[in-house]
C-alpha cells in the first residue's frame, strides 16, 4: 500500500468499523489515527486489492506481519477489510490466499488471528476453508452492535 492508497481505504475502513460487527476500534477514529493503526511497517506489509473492472477502485485491504516481536516473531498475524459493496465477490479469499502465501514466503511457522468475532460466520468459514482452525474462544469479549457481547475466536494455521 502506498500513501496515495489511504484516501481510498479510509471510506470502507470507516464503514466497516462503524457497522460495529467485526472490529473493536473506537468509533471516533480520525483518518490519521485509523491509517496509523492499519498501516504495517516493515517487516510487516499492508496491501490493497483493486477492482479489475474499475481501475482505481479498491475492493479491500489486508495487513500482515509478526503476531509478536522477539521470541514470538515466528508466528504471523493479519487483519482484513473488504469494502461493504464488494462482499460476496471473493475479495476476502483473494486477500487471505495472498496473506498465507506471503507468510510462507517470509518463513513464518504459523499464522494466528487473535480476534475473529464468532458471529462473523462468513469470515470464520473462509478462514477454516484456508486451513485455519479455532483454537480457543474468549467469551463475551466483543460488544457487537447487533448481537451484544459475543466471543472472539483465536484462529491458527500451521505453515
Secondary structure, DSSP 8 states (H G I E B T S, - for coil): --GGGHHHHHHHHHHHHHHTSS----TT--HHHHHHHH---TTSEEEEEE-SSSTT-EEEEEEEEESSSGGGTTEEEEEEEE-GGGTTSSHHHHHHHHHHHHHHHTT-SEEEEEEEETT-HHHHHHHHHTT-EEEEEEEEEEEETTTEEEEEEEEEEE-
